[in-house]
Amino acid sequence: MIGTLTSLSHRVVAVLGRVSMYRLVLMALSALAVIALVLSAFGVFSAEPLITPAPLELLATAAVLVVVCAAADAGARRVLGLSWRLESSLITAGILLFILRPTVEPLGLLGIAVAAAVASLSKYVIAWRGRHILNPASAGAAGLAVLSIVAPDLGTPSWWVGTPAMALPVIIAGLAVLWRTEKVRIVLVFLVAAVAVAVLRVSVQSQAAGFPFDLGTTFWQLLWSSPFLFLGAFMLSEPLTLPPRRWQQFTVALVVGVLAGWPISLGAISLGQERALLIGNLVAFALAFSARAAVRLRLERRADVTPTVRQLEFRVSRPLSFAPGQYLEIDVPHRHADARGTRREFSIASAPADLPLLRIAYKDNATGKRAVSSFKRALAAVPDDGALSLTGIWGDFVLPKRTDSALLLVAAGIGITPFVSQLRQLRLAGEDRDIVLVYVASEASELAFREDLEQSGVPVIVFTRDRPADLPRTWMWAQGVRLDADGLQQVVPDLAARHTYISGPPALIADLAPALEKSRSLTTDAFSGY
């Protein structure tokens, strides 16, 4: 059952991975804006008791947000000598559209412009080592809330998106984003905490006031008529303000959920939605202080590892820490970027002990039938000694701490890279663990990092169409064995006693996951392509 669900999940990731995370978020927000405009035009929002945005108010507010966010971002990046990323500006504007009160009043539009400027500039002013600390939209909304204390005509955050009419569209669009970013569980923890605490708050306040309390009605009202769904899917899930490890992300989700579910009064304002997220951002910053840095990478050398796999070795500009198996994100600004954008994620192929040198590898399909992405062309054009920006390190694809756990590592194609980092670090640290590696490649010439793998000393079972030459003593070619449940059981007889880690393209992971159901546990790491 677990393998089947994993297979289905990665087939969805394989489809969503064709679009960059940033562009997918922008597409989702754009779809929600169109839906909101249609609902408003047909008078659906008129039945809502609190916020009833009219079509003209939505259009005017959206126009002000787009212009101000784009101008502020472009101006700040020009001053700092950075390339402008329009998608980032539009995403900030799109989120603010749903959490500020739409209006056509001049003072109200001025307040919206102020919120947009604060949101955009917070990325550069409230930042640490090149990365913003606070969610930009939350910073902008909170800034307007504080300003409204002395100038109420400028408006306040309204979170009008938290209406039953928008609930289903937000769920569908949000699920696409969360599935792509693998943050579904994080946001579920937030939702459970927020709704549970909010139900408790309503119960306590109802009893104190002598009002009747109905658990079922309260629960559904809080779920469908609150901003929790939008806050979780489009704001809490922002990768740049989340810490790198999953347990840290769960901690942040709980903190934000509790604070959003029971807003604390601060006198003139309350500690509500966007301010709860800002506190969560500060908790995330504290949990991962050393990992939050935009690090400059200088290209030292490049090499062809196989006929189609290229390796890049960089020197990092400042101290950096990571766990073997984690991945980094690199930004390669270039003109005419395709749908996948200018940023990509790469598993780190070197060990922490190799720092300040750091390696990544990628598959170059320039000679194949598939079109080469604009990112790959830009990456290939980076000159020797050229500089790139590492925007963050994330991931939980790390080996268990218990050294007595028997492990099966399954690598498909370029998915070998995180295992190279892990096995190299184990060798350099002198650790001896019970590990078997299954390496799947299209042909023998595509077996990458053979030297690193051979030096690790672990048994390697190779699945290729042709027989590899000069295999090391601990390696075996799975000649004639099908890569399915029976075949894996044949080459790894103690499969049921091993914890399995599989890395590779989502579609291939989806094919192999059901065959690995018999293992003690299954951890996956999908490469969505470059």
DASULSUL-V881551 format. One line per field, one symbol per residue. ss: DSSP state (H for helix, E for strand, C for the rest). A space follows every 50 residues. Layout:
ss = ???
This chain:
ss = CHHHHHHHHHHHHHHHCCCCHHHHHHHHHHHHHHHHHHHHHCCHHHHCCC CCCCHHHHHHHHHHHHHHHHHHHHHHHHHHCCCCCHHHHHHHHHHHHHHE CCCCCHHHHHHHHHHHHHHHHHHHHCEECCEECCCHHHHHHHHHHHHCCC CHHHCCECCCCCCHHHHHHHHHHHHHHHHHHCCHHHHHHHHHHHHHHHHH HHHHHHHHHCCCCCHHHHHHHHHHCCCHHHHHHHHHCCHHHCCCCHHHHH HHHHHHHHHHHCCEECCCCEECHHHHHHHHHHHHHHHCCCCCCCEEEEEE EEEECCCCEEEEEEEECCCCCCCCCCEEEEECCCCCCCCCCCEEEEECCC CHHHCCEEEEEEECCCCCCCCCCHHHHHHHCCCCCCEEEEEEEECCCCCC CCCCCCEEEEEEHHHHHHHHHHHHHHHHHCCCCCEEEEEECCCHHHCCCH HHHHHHCCEEEEECCCCCCCCCCCEEECCCCCCCHHHHHHHCCCHHHCEE EEEEEHHHHHHHHHHHCCCCEEEEEEECCC
